[in-house]
Amino acid sequence: MTEKRENWSARSGFIIAAVGSAVGLGNIWRFPYVAYENGGGAFLVPYLIALLTAGLPLLFLDYAVGHRSIGSPPKAYKQLFKPAETLGWWQVCVCIIIGLYYAGVLTWAGSYIFFSLGQSWGADPEAFFFKTYLQTSSAAGFDFSFIGHLFWPIVAIWILTLVILYGGVKKGVELSNRIFLPLLMVLFTILVIQAVRLPGAVEGLNAFFTPDWSKMMNYKVWLAAYGHIFFSLSVGFGIMVTYSSYLKPKTDLTGSGLIVGFANSSFELLAGIGVFAALGFMAFSAGKPVQEVVSGGIGLAFIAFPKIISSLGAGAELFGILFFTSLFVAGITSMVSILEVPIAAMQDKMKWSRKKAVSVIGGGSAVVSIFLFSSTNAIKLVDIIDHFINNLGIVSGALVSIIMVSWFKRGLMRELEAHVNHISTIKLGRAWEFTLTIVTPVVLLSTLLLALFALIQNGYDTYSGQLLGWFGWGSVIFCALGALLMSKVHDR
């Protein structure tokens, strides 16, 4: 007997889960650095314009597609336009790939909660992170030497994730977000209060917010703003289509979308304040300008912040626990949302029970993830797969979904608009149509072509062609083959 499709307990459950998905690792370690690199305070202008002209319109499109179909991406897109089922499976495969490496980064965040006790990283956090902890291989190609102290934490991450997913939409996904999201907000607010009280914090905040208006003339700054909004809001790769499919028939979609969009951006600004206040303190302690201590991504989280924590004296342990627990909690809610997409898709397509879908998809992903990310190649694979799947996988999926509706199936666009307007307080209209027809496709297409050209011409970073071929291009090929094969399978 087919299981009855679940719903969120209330609209608030959906909003909390959607915010939990959007607020992830990237908000804490990516946004502050992207903003700083692209004009500081001036970047907030293209960032907000991108939110209003691309992030929210695409979010509303995802909501409309999922809610109208009551299905995961393959089912939802197939209902709109039969050949578009392939697009749905592309997004499902993108989520499977992201889930593999996201668990690896969560493992590091979880481990660093314990390393904060007594500052296990010692006097050189960079050497500790790469050489002692990750034991990063110097080999140019494959090196999957096993690292025991990475194995058990990543196993624990997968067990926690699967337990939440086995609980279902209400008792698993929604309940975990109701616990973790308020916890994240409390922890990070305490962290920010602690950070802004540090000596030198003002200099860090000045570096973050001082506008460099000249950078707004550079098209790359605008592309960075639009690119960040897509990744940050979890739009364009199936999560919001899936989450909105669990909503009850009469739910205010645009009102919910505005809450999610602005809650996510507010947290990013809070993260920027906390991170740059701490970097200002680090610069003050080292007697250097802020510019010399700023780093982005993994370097910010696992190298710069341990240096800050070690400089704090009596409050070091608390600060470290707050920061890395915040990273961990933000990551768990996003990890659950990423895996919910393929699980829902297999329930829809194969009529599997939830337990079977979680066991096969979650269990299979766990085995591959544990093998890859408890090895000496862990950080290389995170970097390579993340770069390819973000710049090619997510962007192309979002672009095709928009072009399909706004350029080739205009009647569908009007139907989706009518569906949203029938149940929502804020109505969609010509502005929504214009942004999805012109603004968003142009930006996404530009981003995709530039990324593709750079990868073909220059490769990525200094990685070997072997690693880029298997794990970079290989991730993209996996998504393409998976999408084509699954769309050929007959529905059960």
Secondary structure, 3 states (H helix, E strand, C coil): CCCCCCCCCCHHHHHHHHHHHHCCHHHHHCHHHHHHHCCEHHHHHHHHHHHHHHHHHHHHHHHHHHHHHCCCHHHHHHHHCHHHHHHHHHHHHHHHHHHHHHHHHHHHHHHHHHHCCCCCCCCCHHHHHHHHHCCCCCCCCCCCCECHHHHHHHHHHHHHHHHHHHCHHHHHHHHHHHHHHHHHHHHHHHHHHHHHCCCCHHHHHHHHHCECHHHHHCHHHHHHHHHHHHHHCCCCCCHHHHHHHCCCCCCCHHHHHHHHHHHHHHHHHHHHHHHHHHHHHHHHHHCCCHHHCCCCHHHHHHHHHHHHHHCCHHHHHHHHHHHHHHHHHHHHHHHHHHHHHHHHHHHHHHCCCHHHHHHHHHHHHHHHHHHHHCECCHHHHHHHHHHHHHHHHHHHHHHHHHHHHHHHCHHHHHHHHHHHHHHCCCCCCHHHHHHHHHHHHHHHHHHHHHHHHHHHHHCCCCCCHHHHHHHHHHHHHHHHHHHHHHHHCCCC
